[in-house]
Amino acid sequence: MDISVELTFSPLQDDFEQHIIDFIKKIRASGLTIIENPLSTQVFGSYEDVMKMLNKEIKIAFELMDRGLLFMKIVKSDRSAYEPHF
């Protein structure tokens, strides 16, 4: 089963920028399909591969900061090729 996940990561502390950069770099290195924009990072792939990677990397990111917030949306399908039709 393929999924699409949209992540918005917000460390709630003054030194937030490097935490976001490190998190995105680790996601990029996963080998999964990634699309980035200024507001979020999207990850596409099989449920097992995406969730295994996110489980590991979210835990590491949270352990490296004092406070953090992660918004995550999950869609049951690979939406990486989506193009608006209007």
N, C-alpha and C positions, 0 to 999 in steps of 0.2 A: 504494500500500500504506500503510495506516494503522498507526501504532505508539503505544504508551504508554510513557513513560519516567518512572521514579521517581529523583529525585536527592536525595542527602544530602551536603551540602557542609560540610567541616570544615577551616577554616584552622587550622594547627597553630602558632599564635602567640598572644601575649597580646591583641593588638588584633583579635580575630577577628570581633566582632559587626558592625562596619560593612562588612566584606568580604561577609558573608552577605547583609546588607540590600541592598547595591548589586547583587549578583548576582541576587537575587530580583526587584528592581525592573526590571532589564534583561529578565529572562524575561517578566515581566508585560507589558512594552511590546512584546513580539514579535507580539501579535495571535493567538497560538495559544491553545488551551484550556488553562487552568492550574487546578489544585486544590492548595491548600496546607494543611498541617497542622503541628503542632508538631515533627514529626520529619522531614518531607521535603516536597519540592515535586514535583508530578506534571505532566508536559507531554504533551499529546495532539495528534496531527495527522498529516499525511503524513510518511513517512520522510524525504523530501527536505527539507521545510520544518523539521522538528524538528532533524534532524542538522546542517543548515546553521547554524541559530541556535545550537545547543549548541556546535558546533565553534568558532564565533566567540567566544561569551561565556565558555566555559571557558578558552580561551587568554588572553583579556583578564584574567579573574579570577586565573589562575595567575601572570601577569606582574606583577600588583599586590601580590603577597604573597611572603613568604620561603619558607614551606612550606605545603602544603595537601593535603587528601585529599578525593576525590570518589567516592562510591559511586553507581553507576548501574545500574539494572535496565531492560531493554528487553523489552517484550512485543509480539509481532506481532499487533496489533489495537487498536482504539480502545476502551479500557475506561472512558472518562469517565462513562458512564451506568450503571456497575455498581452494583447494589444487592443486598445479601445476601438470600437467600431462606429464611432460618431465623429 
